[in-house]
Amino acid sequence: MQTHPSSESLPPLVSSLVSPLPKPPMEALLSTLTKRLVARRPDLIRRLGDVVQVPIAIVPDDLPHAFLLSLDPDNSRVRICDKSRIGDARAIVRAPFLVLLGLLDGTYDGDALFFSRDLRIEGRTEHVLALRNTLEEADLTPGEFFGLSGQSADWVNTISDKLLGQVRAFAQKSAQADCSRQKLS
């Protein structure tokens, strides 16, 4: 597990490409996947306790939108909203998108990211800690999140790992190129 990302921000081009995408289909897909995960893994909801009633905002620094996560056992959902419209959230988690994914897949240590300020938490910290501890203990894989098992889950996990590795390498090269351009100017 790495303790500090060297440069995990997506290039601005990615944000500009994501911005015009329609939110409703992405919300529907993420909400459906979250509902199915909660139905398959009720232990996650039990472990979260009262936090299931609390909306938590996940705010990627390098994307134009925020994700408002509600894990109510009867109506789990993910809303995609403008970063200025996360007022319902009782807790807010901010970091570059790839750092947030790295927390989910266990690539990064949340405590180290928090103390290095690559990960910022606002509001009810105890809710974020409960979510983090639950996800860490659950040891979710992309395949499981998509409701897969066996060989199909293994295939999705392998592809996801390779894809994320390539995206991280691209982000690092982009950051290095930006740094070199800044030094020259």
LUMTOR-158519 format. One record per atom (N, C-alpha, C): residue number from 1; z, x, y; residue in one letter. Coordinates in nm, 2 decimals. Each point is the difference from the previous one (the first is absolute). Example, Ala and Ser with C-alpha at 12.3 -4.5 7.8 and 13.67 -1.06 7.14 Angstrom:
2
[node 1; [0.78; 1.32; -0.57]; "A"] [node 1; [0.00; -0.09; 0.12]; "A"] [node 1; [0.00; 0.09; 0.12]; "A"] [node 2; [-0.07; -0.04; 0.11]; "S"] [node 2; [0.00; 0.09; 0.11]; "S"] [node 2; [0.08; -0.08; 0.11]; "S"] 
END
This chain:
185
[node 1; [0.00; 0.09; -0.12]; "M"] [node 1; [0.00; -0.09; 0.12]; "M"] [node 1; [0.00; 0.09; 0.12]; "M"] [node 2; [-0.10; -0.03; 0.09]; "Q"] [node 2; [0.00; 0.08; 0.12]; "Q"] [node 2; [0.10; -0.05; 0.10]; "Q"] [node 3; [0.05; 0.08; 0.09]; "T"] [node 3; [0.10; -0.04; 0.09]; "T"] [node 3; [-0.06; -0.03; 0.14]; "T"] [node 4; [-0.12; 0.06; 0.03]; "H"] [node 4; [-0.05; -0.02; 0.14]; "H"] [node 4; [-0.15; 0.01; -0.01]; "H"] [node 5; [-0.07; -0.10; 0.05]; "P"] [node 5; [-0.14; 0.00; 0.00]; "P"] [node 5; [-0.05; 0.10; 0.11]; "P"] [node 6; [-0.10; 0.08; -0.03]; "S"] [node 6; [-0.05; 0.09; 0.10]; "S"] [node 6; [-0.08; -0.08; 0.11]; "S"] [node 7; [-0.08; -0.09; -0.04]; "S"] [node 7; [-0.06; -0.09; 0.10]; "S"] [node 7; [-0.06; -0.12; -0.08]; "S"] [node 8; [0.06; -0.11; 0.02]; "E"] [node 8; [-0.04; -0.12; -0.08]; "E"] [node 8; [-0.06; -0.11; 0.09]; "E"] [node 9; [-0.03; 0.03; 0.12]; "S"] [node 9; [-0.06; -0.11; 0.08]; "S"] [node 9; [-0.15; -0.01; -0.03]; "S"] [node 10; [-0.04; -0.13; -0.01]; "L"] [node 10; [-0.14; -0.02; -0.02]; "L"] [node 10; [-0.08; 0.03; 0.13]; "L"] [node 11; [-0.12; 0.04; -0.01]; "P"] [node 11; [-0.08; 0.02; 0.12]; "P"] [node 11; [-0.02; -0.13; 0.08]; "P"] [node 12; [-0.01; 0.01; 0.13]; "P"] [node 12; [-0.02; -0.12; 0.08]; "P"] [node 12; [-0.12; -0.08; -0.04]; "P"] [node 13; [-0.10; 0.06; -0.06]; "L"] [node 13; [-0.12; -0.08; -0.04]; "L"] [node 13; [0.04; -0.10; -0.11]; "L"] [node 14; [0.10; 0.03; -0.08]; "V"] [node 14; [0.04; -0.09; -0.11]; "V"] [node 14; [0.06; -0.13; 0.07]; "V"] [node 15; [0.09; 0.02; 0.10]; "S"] [node 15; [0.06; -0.11; 0.07]; "S"] [node 15; [-0.11; -0.09; 0.07]; "S"] [node 16; [-0.10; 0.07; 0.06]; "S"] [node 16; [-0.10; -0.08; 0.06]; "S"] [node 16; [-0.09; -0.08; -0.10]; "S"] [node 17; [-0.01; 0.05; -0.12]; "L"] [node 17; [-0.07; -0.07; -0.10]; "L"] [node 17; [0.08; -0.12; -0.06]; "L"] [node 18; [0.13; 0.02; -0.01]; "V"] [node 18; [0.09; -0.10; -0.06]; "V"] [node 18; [0.02; -0.12; 0.10]; "V"] [node 19; [0.01; 0.04; 0.13]; "S"] [node 19; [0.04; -0.10; 0.10]; "S"] [node 19; [-0.08; -0.13; 0.00]; "S"] [node 20; [-0.14; 0.00; -0.02]; "P"] [node 20; [-0.07; -0.13; 0.00]; "P"] [node 20; [0.00; -0.08; -0.13]; "P"] [node 21; [0.06; 0.06; -0.10]; "L"] [node 21; [0.00; -0.07; -0.13]; "L"] [node 21; [0.08; -0.13; 0.01]; "L"] [node 22; [-0.05; -0.10; -0.07]; "P"] [node 22; [0.08; -0.13; 0.01]; "P"] [node 22; [0.13; 0.01; -0.07]; "P"] [node 23; [0.11; -0.04; 0.06]; "K"] [node 23; [0.13; 0.00; -0.05]; "K"] [node 23; [0.03; -0.10; -0.11]; "K"] [node 24; [-0.05; -0.12; 0.01]; "P"] [node 24; [0.04; -0.10; -0.10]; "P"] [node 24; [-0.03; 0.03; -0.15]; "P"] [node 25; [-0.12; 0.06; -0.03]; "P"] [node 25; [-0.02; 0.03; -0.14]; "P"] [node 25; [0.09; 0.12; -0.05]; "P"] [node 26; [0.03; 0.09; 0.09]; "M"] [node 26; [0.09; 0.11; -0.04]; "M"] [node 26; [0.14; -0.05; -0.02]; "M"] [node 27; [0.04; -0.09; 0.09]; "E"] [node 27; [0.14; -0.06; -0.01]; "E"] [node 27; [0.01; -0.08; -0.13]; "E"] [node 28; [-0.11; -0.08; -0.03]; "A"] [node 28; [0.00; -0.08; -0.13]; "A"] [node 28; [0.01; 0.09; -0.12]; "A"] [node 29; [-0.07; 0.11; 0.00]; "L"] [node 29; [0.00; 0.09; -0.12]; "L"] [node 29; [0.14; 0.06; -0.01]; "L"] [node 30; [0.05; 0.06; 0.11]; "L"] [node 30; [0.13; 0.07; -0.01]; "L"] [node 30; [0.11; -0.10; -0.03]; "L"] [node 31; [-0.01; -0.12; 0.05]; "S"] [node 31; [0.11; -0.10; -0.03]; "S"] [node 31; [-0.01; -0.04; -0.14]; "S"] [node 32; [-0.12; -0.02; -0.06]; "T"] [node 32; [-0.01; -0.04; -0.14]; "T"] [node 32; [0.05; 0.11; -0.09]; "T"] [node 33; [-0.04; 0.12; 0.03]; "L"] [node 33; [0.05; 0.11; -0.08]; "L"] [node 33; [0.15; 0.02; 0.01]; "L"] [node 34; [0.06; -0.02; 0.12]; "T"] [node 34; [0.14; 0.00; 0.01]; "T"] [node 34; [0.07; -0.11; -0.07]; "T"] [node 35; [-0.05; -0.12; 0.01]; "K"] [node 35; [0.06; -0.11; -0.07]; "K"] [node 35; [0.00; 0.02; -0.15]; "K"] [node 36; [-0.11; 0.05; -0.05]; "R"] [node 36; [-0.01; 0.03; -0.15]; "R"] [node 36; [0.09; 0.11; -0.04]; "R"] [node 37; [0.02; 0.10; 0.08]; "L"] [node 37; [0.09; 0.11; -0.03]; "L"] [node 37; [0.14; -0.06; -0.01]; "L"] [node 38; [0.04; -0.08; 0.10]; "V"] [node 38; [0.13; -0.06; 0.00]; "V"] [node 38; [0.03; -0.09; -0.12]; "V"] [node 39; [-0.11; -0.07; -0.04]; "A"] [node 39; [0.02; -0.09; -0.12]; "A"] [node 39; [0.01; 0.09; -0.12]; "A"] [node 40; [-0.07; 0.11; -0.01]; "R"] [node 40; [0.01; 0.08; -0.12]; "R"] [node 40; [0.13; 0.09; 0.00]; "R"] [node 41; [0.05; 0.03; 0.11]; "R"] [node 41; [0.11; 0.09; 0.01]; "R"] [node 41; [0.11; -0.06; 0.08]; "R"] [node 42; [0.07; -0.11; -0.05]; "P"] [node 42; [0.11; -0.06; 0.08]; "P"] [node 42; [0.11; 0.09; 0.02]; "P"] [node 43; [0.01; 0.11; -0.07]; "D"] [node 43; [0.11; 0.10; 0.02]; "D"] [node 43; [-0.01; 0.06; 0.14]; "D"] [node 44; [-0.12; 0.01; 0.05]; "L"] [node 44; [-0.02; 0.05; 0.14]; "L"] [node 44; [0.07; -0.09; 0.10]; "L"] [node 45; [-0.01; -0.13; -0.02]; "I"] [node 45; [0.06; -0.09; 0.10]; "I"] [node 45; [0.15; 0.00; -0.02]; "I"] [node 46; [0.05; 0.00; -0.12]; "R"] [node 46; [0.14; 0.01; -0.03]; "R"] [node 46; [0.06; 0.12; 0.07]; "R"] [node 47; [-0.07; 0.11; -0.02]; "R"] [node 47; [0.06; 0.13; 0.06]; "R"] [node 47; [0.00; -0.01; 0.15]; "R"] [node 48; [-0.10; -0.06; 0.06]; "L"] [node 48; [0.00; -0.01; 0.15]; "L"] [node 48; [0.11; -0.09; 0.06]; "L"] [node 49; [0.05; -0.09; -0.08]; "G"] [node 49; [0.11; -0.09; 0.05]; "G"] [node 49; [-0.05; -0.08; 0.12]; "G"] [node 50; [0.09; 0.00; 0.11]; "D"] [node 50; [-0.03; -0.08; 0.12]; "D"] [node 50; [-0.12; 0.05; 0.08]; "D"] [node 51; [-0.05; 0.12; -0.03]; "V"] [node 51; [-0.11; 0.06; 0.07]; "V"] [node 51; [-0.13; -0.08; -0.02]; "V"] [node 52; [0.00; -0.08; -0.11]; "V"] [node 52; [-0.13; -0.08; -0.03]; "V"] [node 52; [-0.02; -0.10; 0.11]; "V"] [node 53; [0.10; -0.04; 0.07]; "Q"] [node 53; [-0.01; -0.10; 0.11]; "Q"] [node 53; [-0.04; 0.06; 0.13]; "Q"] [node 54; [-0.02; 0.14; 0.01]; "V"] [node 54; [-0.02; 0.07; 0.12]; "V"] [node 54; [-0.14; 0.05; 0.01]; "V"] [node 55; [-0.07; -0.04; 0.10]; "P"] [node 55; [-0.14; 0.06; 0.02]; "P"] [node 55; [0.02; 0.14; 0.05]; "P"] [node 56; [-0.08; 0.09; -0.07]; "I"] [node 56; [0.00; 0.14; 0.04]; "I"] [node 56; [-0.14; 0.04; 0.04]; "I"] [node 57; [-0.02; 0.06; 0.12]; "A"] [node 57; [-0.13; 0.05; 0.05]; "A"] [node 57; [-0.03; 0.14; -0.05]; "A"] [node 58; [-0.11; 0.02; -0.06]; "I"] [node 58; [-0.05; 0.13; -0.03]; "I"] [node 58; [-0.11; 0.03; 0.10]; "I"] [node 59; [0.02; 0.10; 0.08]; "V"] [node 59; [-0.09; 0.03; 0.11]; "V"] [node 59; [-0.06; 0.14; -0.02]; "V"] [node 60; [-0.13; 0.00; -0.05]; "P"] [node 60; [-0.07; 0.13; -0.01]; "P"] [node 60; [-0.04; 0.05; 0.14]; "P"] [node 61; [0.05; 0.12; 0.04]; "D"] [node 61; [-0.03; 0.06; 0.13]; "D"] [node 61; [-0.15; 0.01; 0.03]; "D"] [node 62; [-0.08; 0.02; -0.11]; "D"] [node 62; [-0.14; 0.04; 0.02]; "D"] [node 62; [-0.10; -0.12; -0.04]; "D"] [node 63; [0.06; -0.12; -0.01]; "L"] [node 63; [-0.09; -0.12; -0.02]; "L"] [node 63; [0.03; -0.10; 0.11]; "L"] [node 64; [-0.09; -0.09; 0.02]; "P"] [node 64; [0.02; -0.09; 0.12]; "P"] [node 64; [0.09; -0.11; -0.03]; "P"] [node 65; [0.04; -0.02; -0.12]; "H"] [node 65; [0.08; -0.12; -0.03]; "H"] [node 65; [0.13; 0.04; -0.07]; "H"] [node 66; [0.09; -0.10; -0.01]; "A"] [node 66; [0.13; 0.01; -0.07]; "A"] [node 66; [0.00; -0.10; -0.11]; "A"] [node 67; [0.08; 0.03; -0.10]; "F"] [node 67; [0.02; -0.09; -0.12]; "F"] [node 67; [0.14; -0.06; 0.01]; "F"] [node 68; [0.01; -0.13; 0.00]; "L"] [node 68; [0.13; -0.07; 0.00]; "L"] [node 68; [0.03; -0.05; -0.14]; "L"] [node 69; [0.09; 0.07; -0.07]; "L"] [node 69; [0.03; -0.03; -0.14]; "L"] [node 69; [0.12; -0.09; -0.01]; "L"] [node 70; [-0.02; -0.11; -0.08]; "S"] [node 70; [0.10; -0.09; -0.03]; "S"] [node 70; [0.01; -0.01; -0.15]; "S"] [node 71; [0.11; 0.03; -0.06]; "L"] [node 71; [0.01; 0.00; -0.15]; "L"] [node 71; [0.09; -0.12; -0.05]; "L"] [node 72; [-0.01; -0.11; 0.06]; "D"] [node 72; [0.07; -0.12; -0.05]; "D"] [node 72; [-0.05; -0.03; -0.14]; "D"] [node 73; [0.09; -0.03; -0.09]; "P"] [node 73; [-0.04; -0.02; -0.14]; "P"] [node 73; [-0.10; -0.12; -0.02]; "P"] [node 74; [0.01; -0.10; 0.09]; "D"] [node 74; [-0.08; -0.12; -0.01]; "D"] [node 74; [-0.13; 0.02; 0.09]; "D"] [node 75; [0.00; 0.09; 0.10]; "N"] [node 75; [-0.12; 0.00; 0.09]; "N"] [node 75; [-0.01; 0.14; 0.05]; "N"] [node 76; [-0.02; 0.10; -0.09]; "S"] [node 76; [-0.02; 0.14; 0.05]; "S"] [node 76; [-0.14; 0.00; 0.07]; "S"] [node 77; [-0.01; 0.08; 0.10]; "R"] [node 77; [-0.13; 0.01; 0.07]; "R"] [node 77; [-0.01; 0.12; 0.09]; "R"] [node 78; [-0.12; 0.04; 0.03]; "V"] [node 78; [-0.02; 0.11; 0.09]; "V"] [node 78; [-0.09; -0.06; 0.11]; "V"] [node 79; [0.05; 0.01; 0.13]; "R"] [node 79; [-0.08; -0.04; 0.11]; "R"] [node 79; [-0.05; 0.13; 0.07]; "R"] [node 80; [-0.12; 0.00; 0.04]; "I"] [node 80; [-0.06; 0.11; 0.08]; "I"] [node 80; [0.00; -0.05; 0.15]; "I"] [node 81; [0.06; 0.08; 0.08]; "C"] [node 81; [0.01; -0.04; 0.14]; "C"] [node 81; [-0.02; 0.12; 0.10]; "C"] [node 82; [-0.02; -0.04; 0.12]; "D"] [node 82; [-0.01; 0.11; 0.10]; "D"] [node 82; [0.14; 0.07; 0.01]; "D"] [node 83; [0.00; 0.12; 0.03]; "K"] [node 83; [0.13; 0.08; 0.01]; "K"] [node 83; [0.10; -0.06; 0.10]; "K"] [node 84; [-0.06; -0.07; 0.10]; "S"] [node 84; [0.09; -0.06; 0.10]; "S"] [node 84; [0.06; -0.13; -0.04]; "S"] [node 85; [-0.04; -0.05; -0.12]; "R"] [node 85; [0.05; -0.13; -0.05]; "R"] [node 85; [0.08; 0.00; -0.12]; "R"] [node 86; [0.09; 0.10; 0.00]; "I"] [node 86; [0.09; 0.02; -0.12]; "I"] [node 86; [0.14; -0.05; 0.04]; "I"] [node 87; [0.01; -0.09; 0.09]; "G"] [node 87; [0.13; -0.05; 0.05]; "G"] [node 87; [0.09; -0.06; -0.11]; "G"] [node 88; [-0.06; -0.06; -0.10]; "D"] [node 88; [0.07; -0.06; -0.11]; "D"] [node 88; [0.08; 0.09; -0.08]; "D"] [node 89; [-0.05; 0.13; 0.00]; "A"] [node 89; [0.06; 0.10; -0.09]; "A"] [node 89; [0.14; 0.04; 0.04]; "A"] [node 90; [0.09; 0.01; -0.10]; "R"] [node 90; [0.13; 0.04; 0.02]; "R"] [node 90; [0.02; 0.15; -0.01]; "R"] [node 91; [-0.10; 0.06; -0.07]; "A"] [node 91; [-0.01; 0.14; -0.02]; "A"] [node 91; [-0.15; 0.05; 0.01]; "A"] [node 92; [-0.02; 0.12; 0.05]; "I"] [node 92; [-0.13; 0.05; 0.02]; "I"] [node 92; [-0.01; 0.14; -0.05]; "I"] [node 93; [-0.10; 0.03; -0.08]; "V"] [node 93; [-0.03; 0.13; -0.05]; "V"] [node 93; [-0.13; 0.05; 0.06]; "V"] [node 94; [0.01; 0.12; 0.06]; "R"] [node 94; [-0.12; 0.05; 0.07]; "R"] [node 94; [-0.03; 0.14; -0.06]; "R"] [node 95; [-0.13; 0.03; -0.03]; "A"] [node 95; [-0.04; 0.13; -0.05]; "A"] [node 95; [-0.15; -0.01; -0.01]; "A"] [node 96; [-0.07; 0.12; -0.01]; "P"] [node 96; [-0.14; -0.01; -0.03]; "P"] [node 96; [-0.02; -0.07; -0.14]; "P"] [node 97; [-0.12; -0.06; -0.01]; "F"] [node 97; [-0.03; -0.08; -0.12]; "F"] [node 97; [0.01; 0.07; -0.13]; "F"] [node 98; [-0.05; 0.13; 0.00]; "L"] [node 98; [0.01; 0.07; -0.13]; "L"] [node 98; [0.14; 0.04; -0.03]; "L"] [node 99; [0.09; 0.02; 0.10]; "V"] [node 99; [0.14; 0.03; -0.02]; "V"] [node 99; [0.06; -0.13; -0.07]; "V"] [node 100; [-0.03; -0.11; 0.05]; "L"] [node 100; [0.05; -0.13; -0.05]; "L"] [node 100; [-0.04; -0.01; -0.15]; "L"] [node 101; [-0.13; 0.03; -0.03]; "L"] [node 101; [-0.04; -0.01; -0.14]; "L"] [node 101; [0.07; 0.11; -0.08]; "L"] [node 102; [0.02; 0.11; 0.06]; "G"] [node 102; [0.07; 0.11; -0.07]; "G"] [node 102; [0.14; -0.04; -0.04]; "G"] [node 103; [0.07; -0.08; 0.09]; "L"] [node 103; [0.13; -0.05; -0.04]; "L"] [node 103; [0.00; -0.09; -0.11]; "L"] [node 104; [-0.11; -0.09; 0.00]; "L"] [node 104; [-0.01; -0.09; -0.11]; "L"] [node 104; [-0.03; 0.07; -0.14]; "L"] [node 105; [-0.08; 0.10; 0.00]; "D"] [node 105; [-0.04; 0.06; -0.12]; "D"] [node 105; [0.09; 0.12; -0.04]; "D"] [node 106; [0.10; 0.03; 0.08]; "G"] [node 106; [0.09; 0.10; -0.03]; "G"] [node 106; [-0.05; 0.14; 0.03]; "G"] [node 107; [-0.10; 0.01; 0.08]; "T"] [node 107; [-0.05; 0.13; 0.04]; "T"] [node 107; [0.09; 0.07; 0.10]; "T"] [node 108; [0.06; -0.08; 0.08]; "Y"] [node 108; [0.09; 0.05; 0.11]; "Y"] [node 108; [0.15; -0.04; -0.02]; "Y"] [node 109; [0.08; 0.07; 0.06]; "D"] [node 109; [0.15; -0.03; 0.00]; "D"] [node 109; [0.03; -0.07; 0.13]; "D"] [node 110; [0.04; -0.12; -0.01]; "G"] [node 110; [0.03; -0.08; 0.12]; "G"] [node 110; [0.11; 0.06; 0.09]; "G"] [node 111; [0.10; 0.05; -0.06]; "D"] [node 111; [0.11; 0.06; 0.08]; "D"] [node 111; [-0.06; 0.12; 0.08]; "D"] [node 112; [-0.07; 0.09; -0.06]; "A"] [node 112; [-0.06; 0.11; 0.07]; "A"] [node 112; [-0.09; -0.05; 0.12]; "A"] [node 113; [-0.08; -0.10; -0.03]; "L"] [node 113; [-0.09; -0.05; 0.10]; "L"] [node 113; [0.07; -0.06; 0.12]; "L"] [node 114; [0.11; -0.07; -0.04]; "F"] [node 114; [0.08; -0.06; 0.11]; "F"] [node 114; [0.07; 0.10; 0.09]; "F"] [node 115; [0.05; 0.11; -0.06]; "F"] [node 115; [0.07; 0.10; 0.08]; "F"] [node 115; [-0.10; 0.09; 0.07]; "F"] [node 116; [-0.12; 0.01; -0.05]; "S"] [node 116; [-0.11; 0.07; 0.08]; "S"] [node 116; [-0.07; -0.09; 0.10]; "S"] [node 117; [0.04; -0.12; 0.00]; "R"] [node 117; [-0.06; -0.10; 0.10]; "R"] [node 117; [-0.14; -0.04; -0.03]; "R"] [node 118; [-0.05; 0.03; -0.12]; "D"] [node 118; [-0.13; -0.05; -0.04]; "D"] [node 118; [0.00; -0.14; -0.04]; "D"] [node 119; [0.12; -0.05; -0.03]; "L"] [node 119; [0.03; -0.14; -0.04]; "L"] [node 119; [0.11; -0.05; 0.10]; "L"] [node 120; [-0.03; -0.11; 0.07]; "R"] [node 120; [0.10; -0.05; 0.09]; "R"] [node 120; [0.03; -0.14; -0.04]; "R"] [node 121; [0.13; -0.03; 0.01]; "I"] [node 121; [0.05; -0.13; -0.03]; "I"] [node 121; [0.07; -0.06; 0.12]; "I"] [node 122; [-0.03; -0.13; 0.02]; "E"] [node 122; [0.06; -0.07; 0.11]; "E"] [node 122; [0.07; -0.13; -0.05]; "E"] [node 123; [0.10; -0.05; 0.07]; "G"] [node 123; [0.06; -0.12; -0.05]; "G"] [node 123; [0.10; 0.02; -0.11]; "G"] [node 124; [0.01; -0.09; -0.09]; "R"] [node 124; [0.10; 0.00; -0.11]; "R"] [node 124; [-0.04; 0.11; -0.10]; "R"] [node 125; [0.05; 0.11; 0.01]; "T"] [node 125; [-0.02; 0.12; -0.09]; "T"] [node 125; [0.04; -0.04; -0.14]; "T"] [node 126; [0.10; -0.07; -0.02]; "E"] [node 126; [0.05; -0.04; -0.14]; "E"] [node 126; [-0.10; -0.08; -0.07]; "E"] [node 127; [-0.09; -0.08; 0.07]; "H"] [node 127; [-0.10; -0.07; -0.07]; "H"] [node 127; [-0.11; 0.09; -0.05]; "H"] [node 128; [-0.04; 0.10; 0.08]; "V"] [node 128; [-0.10; 0.10; -0.04]; "V"] [node 128; [0.05; 0.08; -0.11]; "V"] [node 129; [0.13; 0.04; 0.00]; "L"] [node 129; [0.05; 0.08; -0.11]; "L"] [node 129; [0.00; -0.08; -0.13]; "L"] [node 130; [0.04; -0.13; 0.01]; "A"] [node 130; [0.00; -0.08; -0.12]; "A"] [node 130; [-0.15; -0.01; -0.06]; "A"] [node 131; [-0.09; -0.02; 0.09]; "L"] [node 131; [-0.14; -0.01; -0.04]; "L"] [node 131; [-0.05; 0.14; -0.07]; "L"] [node 132; [0.04; 0.10; 0.07]; "R"] [node 132; [-0.04; 0.14; -0.05]; "R"] [node 132; [0.06; 0.02; -0.13]; "R"] [node 133; [0.13; -0.02; -0.02]; "N"] [node 133; [0.07; 0.02; -0.12]; "N"] [node 133; [-0.06; -0.08; -0.12]; "N"] [node 134; [-0.03; -0.13; 0.04]; "T"] [node 134; [-0.06; -0.09; -0.10]; "T"] [node 134; [-0.13; 0.05; -0.05]; "T"] [node 135; [-0.09; 0.04; 0.10]; "L"] [node 135; [-0.13; 0.05; -0.04]; "L"] [node 135; [0.01; 0.13; -0.07]; "L"] [node 136; [0.09; 0.09; 0.04]; "E"] [node 136; [0.01; 0.13; -0.07]; "E"] [node 136; [0.05; -0.02; -0.15]; "E"] [node 137; [0.09; -0.09; -0.02]; "E"] [node 137; [0.05; -0.03; -0.13]; "E"] [node 137; [-0.10; -0.07; -0.09]; "E"] [node 138; [-0.08; -0.08; 0.07]; "A"] [node 138; [-0.11; -0.08; -0.08]; "A"] [node 138; [-0.11; 0.09; -0.05]; "A"] [node 139; [-0.02; 0.11; 0.07]; "D"] [node 139; [-0.10; 0.10; -0.04]; "D"] [node 139; [-0.14; -0.07; -0.03]; "D"] [node 140; [-0.04; -0.08; 0.11]; "L"] [node 140; [-0.12; -0.07; -0.01]; "L"] [node 140; [-0.12; 0.09; 0.00]; "L"] [node 141; [-0.10; -0.04; -0.07]; "T"] [node 141; [-0.13; 0.07; 0.00]; "T"] [node 141; [-0.11; -0.09; 0.06]; "T"] [node 142; [-0.11; 0.05; 0.05]; "P"] [node 142; [-0.10; -0.09; 0.05]; "P"] [node 142; [-0.05; -0.10; -0.11]; "P"] [node 143; [-0.01; 0.05; -0.13]; "G"] [node 143; [-0.04; -0.09; -0.10]; "G"] [node 143; [0.09; -0.12; -0.02]; "G"] [node 144; [0.13; 0.03; 0.01]; "E"] [node 144; [0.10; -0.11; -0.01]; "E"] [node 144; [0.00; -0.09; 0.12]; "E"] [node 145; [-0.02; 0.06; 0.12]; "F"] [node 145; [-0.01; -0.09; 0.11]; "F"] [node 145; [-0.12; -0.10; -0.01]; "F"] [node 146; [-0.11; 0.05; -0.06]; "F"] [node 146; [-0.12; -0.09; -0.02]; "F"] [node 146; [0.02; -0.08; -0.13]; "F"] [node 147; [0.11; 0.00; -0.07]; "G"] [node 147; [0.03; -0.08; -0.11]; "G"] [node 147; [-0.07; 0.04; -0.13]; "G"] [node 148; [-0.03; 0.13; -0.01]; "L"] [node 148; [-0.07; 0.06; -0.11]; "L"] [node 148; [0.10; 0.06; -0.10]; "L"] [node 149; [-0.05; 0.02; -0.12]; "S"] [node 149; [0.08; 0.08; -0.10]; "S"] [node 149; [-0.09; 0.07; -0.09]; "S"] [node 150; [0.05; 0.09; -0.08]; "G"] [node 150; [-0.08; 0.07; -0.10]; "G"] [node 150; [-0.10; 0.10; 0.07]; "G"] [node 151; [-0.12; 0.00; -0.07]; "Q"] [node 151; [-0.10; 0.09; 0.05]; "Q"] [node 151; [-0.05; -0.03; 0.14]; "Q"] [node 152; [-0.01; -0.13; 0.03]; "S"] [node 152; [-0.05; -0.04; 0.13]; "S"] [node 152; [0.09; 0.05; 0.11]; "S"] [node 153; [0.13; -0.01; -0.03]; "A"] [node 153; [0.10; 0.05; 0.10]; "A"] [node 153; [-0.01; 0.15; 0.01]; "A"] [node 154; [-0.01; 0.07; -0.11]; "D"] [node 154; [-0.02; 0.15; 0.00]; "D"] [node 154; [-0.12; 0.04; 0.08]; "D"] [node 155; [-0.11; -0.07; -0.02]; "W"] [node 155; [-0.12; 0.03; 0.07]; "W"] [node 155; [0.02; -0.02; 0.15]; "W"] [node 156; [0.06; -0.12; 0.05]; "V"] [node 156; [0.02; -0.02; 0.14]; "V"] [node 156; [0.10; 0.10; 0.06]; "V"] [node 157; [0.10; 0.04; -0.08]; "N"] [node 157; [0.09; 0.10; 0.05]; "N"] [node 157; [-0.07; 0.14; 0.02]; "N"] [node 158; [-0.08; 0.04; -0.09]; "T"] [node 158; [-0.07; 0.12; 0.01]; "T"] [node 158; [-0.10; 0.00; 0.12]; "T"] [node 159; [-0.08; -0.11; 0.01]; "I"] [node 159; [-0.09; -0.01; 0.11]; "I"] [node 159; [0.08; 0.00; 0.13]; "I"] [node 160; [0.11; -0.07; 0.01]; "S"] [node 160; [0.08; -0.01; 0.12]; "S"] [node 160; [0.05; 0.14; 0.04]; "S"] [node 161; [0.05; 0.07; -0.09]; "D"] [node 161; [0.05; 0.14; 0.02]; "D"] [node 161; [-0.11; 0.09; 0.06]; "D"] [node 162; [-0.12; -0.01; -0.07]; "K"] [node 162; [-0.11; 0.09; 0.05]; "K"] [node 162; [-0.04; -0.04; 0.14]; "K"] [node 163; [-0.02; -0.13; 0.02]; "L"] [node 163; [-0.04; -0.05; 0.13]; "L"] [node 163; [0.10; 0.03; 0.11]; "L"] [node 164; [0.12; -0.02; -0.02]; "L"] [node 164; [0.11; 0.04; 0.10]; "L"] [node 164; [0.00; 0.15; 0.02]; "L"] [node 165; [-0.02; 0.08; -0.10]; "G"] [node 165; [-0.01; 0.14; 0.02]; "G"] [node 165; [-0.12; 0.04; 0.09]; "G"] [node 166; [-0.11; -0.06; -0.02]; "Q"] [node 166; [-0.12; 0.02; 0.08]; "Q"] [node 166; [0.02; -0.04; 0.14]; "Q"] [node 167; [0.06; -0.12; 0.02]; "V"] [node 167; [0.03; -0.05; 0.14]; "V"] [node 167; [0.10; 0.09; 0.07]; "V"] [node 168; [0.10; 0.05; -0.07]; "R"] [node 168; [0.10; 0.09; 0.06]; "R"] [node 168; [-0.07; 0.13; 0.04]; "R"] [node 169; [-0.08; 0.05; -0.09]; "A"] [node 169; [-0.08; 0.13; 0.03]; "A"] [node 169; [-0.09; -0.02; 0.13]; "A"] [node 170; [-0.06; -0.12; 0.00]; "F"] [node 170; [-0.09; -0.03; 0.11]; "F"] [node 170; [0.08; -0.01; 0.13]; "F"] [node 171; [0.12; -0.06; 0.00]; "A"] [node 171; [0.08; -0.02; 0.12]; "A"] [node 171; [0.05; 0.14; 0.04]; "A"] [node 172; [0.04; 0.08; -0.09]; "Q"] [node 172; [0.04; 0.14; 0.04]; "Q"] [node 172; [-0.11; 0.08; 0.06]; "Q"] [node 173; [-0.12; -0.01; -0.06]; "K"] [node 173; [-0.11; 0.08; 0.06]; "K"] [node 173; [-0.04; -0.05; 0.14]; "K"] [node 174; [0.01; -0.13; 0.01]; "S"] [node 174; [-0.03; -0.06; 0.13]; "S"] [node 174; [0.11; 0.04; 0.11]; "S"] [node 175; [0.12; 0.01; -0.04]; "A"] [node 175; [0.11; 0.04; 0.09]; "A"] [node 175; [-0.02; 0.15; 0.03]; "A"] [node 176; [-0.04; 0.08; -0.09]; "Q"] [node 176; [-0.02; 0.14; 0.02]; "Q"] [node 176; [-0.12; 0.02; 0.10]; "Q"] [node 177; [-0.10; -0.08; -0.02]; "A"] [node 177; [-0.12; 0.01; 0.09]; "A"] [node 177; [0.04; -0.04; 0.14]; "A"] [node 178; [0.08; -0.10; 0.01]; "D"] [node 178; [0.04; -0.05; 0.14]; "D"] [node 178; [0.09; 0.11; 0.06]; "D"] [node 179; [0.08; 0.06; -0.08]; "C"] [node 179; [0.09; 0.11; 0.05]; "C"] [node 179; [-0.08; 0.12; 0.05]; "C"] [node 180; [-0.11; 0.04; -0.08]; "S"] [node 180; [-0.08; 0.11; 0.04]; "S"] [node 180; [-0.08; -0.04; 0.13]; "S"] [node 181; [-0.05; -0.12; 0.01]; "R"] [node 181; [-0.07; -0.04; 0.12]; "R"] [node 181; [0.09; 0.01; 0.12]; "R"] [node 182; [0.13; -0.04; -0.01]; "Q"] [node 182; [0.09; 0.00; 0.11]; "Q"] [node 182; [0.03; 0.14; 0.04]; "Q"] [node 183; [0.01; 0.09; -0.10]; "K"] [node 183; [0.03; 0.14; 0.04]; "K"] [node 183; [-0.12; 0.07; 0.07]; "K"] [node 184; [-0.12; -0.05; -0.03]; "L"] [node 184; [-0.12; 0.06; 0.07]; "L"] [node 184; [-0.02; -0.06; 0.14]; "L"] [node 185; [0.05; -0.11; 0.02]; "S"] [node 185; [-0.01; -0.06; 0.14]; "S"] [node 185; [0.10; 0.04; 0.10]; "S"] 
END
